[in-house]
Every structure is written in structure tokens, then in C-alpha cells.
């Protein structure tokens, strides 16, 4: 199952340059990297990245993250994937720009497909 992380440009640049990242400031403060499922990521973008352009959408294989990935109840009582270690560039299955359109961010049709 693919899970998703949204990065701002500087956060994505750090991942590429260093080969790993502790995530966004909120991730560092909380002690884990916040992820969303395909069903959750659009709401995550709308709530936390509204109006922001230049974002990156990263997909990771949840099973490949091993025991450091924990599913914990968060927004609305839903279980969200949280990574309790740094995110490594090698963990990323794919990364692509997340463009901002007139109605919000434009996700590919494959996001949320599993």
C-alpha cells in the first residue's frame, strides 16, 4: 500500500541533498514523520497546505518502512501512518510536483488507487 508525504520545496531539497529528512517542522516537533493514505492525502493538502504552490508529493511503500511505521488515531478518529525514524530517499517509490489549480491541488488519478 502506498502512503503519501507532502513536502515544501526546501524540505524536498533537503531529502535529495542529504539522502534523508526528519520531515517538516511539525514532524520534527512531534517526533515522527506524518504520512497520509491515498484516501486522506487530499484533505491533508487542503487543511495544511491550502494555497501553497511548489509542493512535492512523495509516495512510499508502507510495508517497506518496517516496524518504524505505526498506525495511530488522529484527525477525525482515523488511523494515520506515522514514521518513527528519518525518511530516507531510498524509501521513496516516486516523487512528483503537486501543482496548485483553481480548485486546490491537482493529484494524479493513481493517488488513492492503492
MOHU-V762619 format. One record per backbone hydrogen bond with DSSP energy under -1.0 kcal/mol. NH is the residue of the N-H (numbers start at 1). CO is the residue of the C=O. Records with the same first field share a line. If there is no record, write none. Layout:
NH=CO / CO
This chain:
3=60
4=36
5=58
7=56
12=8
13=9
14=10
15=11
16=12
17=13
18=14
19=15
21=87
28=24
29=25
30=26
31=27
32=27
33=83
35=81
36=4
41=37
44=40
45=41
46=42
47=43
48=44
49=45
52=49
56=7
57=96
58=5
59=94
60=3
62=1
65=62
66=63
69=66
70=82
72=80
74=78
77=74
78=75
80=72
82=70
83=33
84=68
87=21
89=19
91=88
92=89
93=59
94=59
96=57
98=55
101=104
104=101
106=99
111=108
113=110
